[in-house]
Amino acid sequence: MTRSTAFAQQAAATRMLVEGGGCSFRNVHERLQSSGLRPTRQRMALGWLLYGKGERHVTAENLYEEARNCNTALSLATVYNTLRQFSDAGLLREIAVYGSRIWYDTNIGPHYHFYDEDRDQLLDIPEEMLSLVKMPDAPQGMTILSADVIVRVKTAG
């Protein structure tokens, strides 16, 4: 099997996995190019998985399993590296929930999260449910980059 045939098969499998035709090949390609990233086979495949289902939260391990389920040949290290590159390019938002566990959010705008400990899942908090009266002033000589609010929840009882 040639490399282009393998790529076409992986692309078709990934497209079938993406529900509702959310993000086309062209959209992922343009998104990568406009952020200064070369649209490699691995980046394109992971871009379809990330952006094809609308706004979502993933870990590297979740995304790796999705890629494996659609027969996309990637190593876990490649997934980690690609997520870091997407994040550095401003395509994803990194969210540290606890310890060294990092979640990646396709919604890069300012918003806050619930962390469901029972389901190991991040959920967006609707804007109207949380209001911050005022951000603190940054220490002298520094600037605030962002503010992360994570509200931990679990099933009552």
C-alpha positions as CSV (number, residue, x, y, z in Angstrom):
1,M,0.0,0.0,0.0
2,T,1.4,3.4,-0.9
3,R,1.7,6.2,1.5
4,S,-1.0,8.2,-0.3
5,T,-3.4,5.3,-0.3
6,A,-2.8,4.8,3.4
7,F,-3.5,8.5,4.0
8,A,-6.7,8.4,1.9
9,Q,-7.9,5.4,3.9
10,Q,-7.1,7.1,7.2
11,A,-8.8,10.3,6.0
12,A,-12.0,8.4,5.0
13,A,-12.1,6.6,8.3
14,T,-11.6,9.8,10.2
15,R,-14.3,11.6,8.2
16,M,-16.8,8.8,9.0
17,L,-16.0,9.2,12.7
18,V,-16.7,13.0,12.5
19,E,-20.4,13.4,13.0
20,G,-22.4,16.0,11.2
21,G,-19.7,17.1,8.8
22,G,-18.5,19.7,11.4
23,C,-15.1,20.6,10.1
24,S,-14.0,19.8,6.5
25,F,-10.6,18.9,5.3
26,R,-10.3,22.4,3.8
27,N,-11.3,24.1,7.2
28,V,-8.6,22.1,9.1
29,H,-6.0,22.8,6.4
30,E,-6.8,26.6,6.5
31,R,-6.8,26.7,10.3
32,L,-3.4,25.1,10.5
33,Q,-1.9,27.3,7.8
34,S,-3.3,30.5,9.2
35,S,-1.7,29.6,12.6
36,G,1.7,29.0,11.0
37,L,1.5,25.1,11.3
38,R,2.3,22.9,8.3
39,P,-0.7,20.7,7.6
40,T,1.0,17.3,8.0
41,R,-1.0,14.1,7.8
42,Q,-0.9,13.7,11.6
43,R,-2.0,17.3,12.2
44,M,-4.8,17.0,9.7
45,A,-6.1,13.7,11.2
46,L,-6.1,15.1,14.7
47,G,-7.6,18.4,13.5
48,W,-10.6,16.5,12.1
49,L,-11.0,14.6,15.3
50,L,-10.7,17.8,17.4
51,Y,-12.8,20.2,15.4
52,G,-15.3,18.0,13.6
53,K,-17.5,17.5,16.6
54,G,-17.9,21.1,17.7
55,E,-16.5,22.6,20.9
56,R,-15.1,19.9,23.1
57,H,-12.6,19.0,25.9
58,V,-10.1,16.2,25.4
59,T,-7.0,14.7,27.0
60,A,-4.1,13.3,24.9
61,E,-5.2,9.8,26.0
62,N,-8.8,10.4,24.9
63,L,-7.7,11.7,21.5
64,Y,-5.2,8.9,21.0
65,E,-8.0,6.3,21.6
66,E,-10.3,8.1,19.1
67,A,-7.5,8.1,16.5
68,R,-6.9,4.4,17.1
69,N,-10.6,3.6,16.8
70,C,-10.7,5.1,13.3
71,N,-7.5,3.3,12.3
72,T,-5.3,6.4,12.3
73,A,-1.8,5.3,12.9
74,L,-0.3,7.7,15.4
75,S,1.8,7.2,18.5
76,L,0.7,8.7,21.9
77,A,3.9,10.9,21.8
78,T,2.7,12.3,18.4
79,V,-0.7,13.1,19.9
80,Y,1.0,14.9,22.9
81,N,3.3,16.8,20.6
82,T,0.6,17.8,18.2
83,L,-1.7,19.0,21.0
84,R,1.2,21.1,22.4
85,Q,1.8,22.6,19.0
86,F,-1.9,23.4,18.5
87,S,-1.9,25.0,21.9
88,D,1.2,27.0,21.3
89,A,-0.3,28.2,18.0
90,G,-3.5,29.4,19.8
91,L,-5.7,26.7,18.3
92,L,-6.4,25.0,21.7
93,R,-6.6,26.1,25.3
94,E,-4.8,24.1,27.9
95,I,-6.5,23.5,31.2
96,A,-4.7,21.9,34.1
97,V,-7.3,20.2,36.3
98,Y,-5.1,18.4,38.8
99,G,-1.5,17.3,39.0
100,S,0.1,16.9,35.6
101,R,-3.2,16.1,33.8
102,I,-3.9,18.5,31.0
103,W,-7.2,18.9,29.2
104,Y,-7.4,20.6,25.8
105,D,-10.4,22.8,24.9
106,T,-11.3,23.7,21.4
107,N,-13.2,26.8,22.7
108,I,-10.3,29.2,23.2
109,G,-12.5,32.1,24.3
110,P,-12.7,33.1,27.9
111,H,-15.0,30.7,29.9
112,Y,-14.9,28.5,33.0
113,H,-15.4,24.8,33.8
114,F,-17.0,22.2,36.0
115,Y,-14.9,19.1,36.5
116,D,-17.1,16.1,37.1
117,E,-15.0,13.8,39.2
118,D,-17.3,10.8,38.8
119,R,-17.1,10.9,35.0
120,D,-13.6,12.4,34.7
121,Q,-15.1,15.0,32.4
122,L,-14.8,18.8,31.9
123,L,-18.0,20.8,31.2
124,D,-18.4,24.4,30.3
125,I,-20.1,26.6,32.9
126,P,-22.7,28.7,31.2
127,E,-21.6,32.4,31.3
128,E,-24.8,33.5,33.2
129,M,-24.0,31.0,36.0
130,L,-20.8,32.6,37.1
131,S,-19.9,36.2,37.5
132,L,-16.6,37.6,38.6
133,V,-16.9,41.1,40.2
134,K,-13.4,42.2,39.3
135,M,-10.1,40.7,38.3
136,P,-7.3,41.5,40.7
137,D,-4.6,43.8,39.5
138,A,-1.5,42.0,38.3
139,P,1.7,42.4,40.4
140,Q,3.9,45.3,39.4
141,G,5.6,44.6,36.1
142,M,3.3,41.7,35.2
143,T,0.2,41.2,33.0
144,I,-2.7,38.8,33.5
145,L,-2.8,36.3,30.6
146,S,-6.0,34.5,31.6
147,A,-8.0,33.3,34.6
148,D,-9.1,29.6,35.0
149,V,-12.0,28.7,37.2
150,I,-12.6,25.0,37.7
151,V,-15.5,24.0,39.9
152,R,-15.2,20.4,41.0
153,V,-18.4,18.4,41.2
154,K,-19.5,14.9,41.9
155,T,-22.7,13.0,42.4
156,A,-24.4,13.9,45.7
157,G,-24.9,11.1,48.2
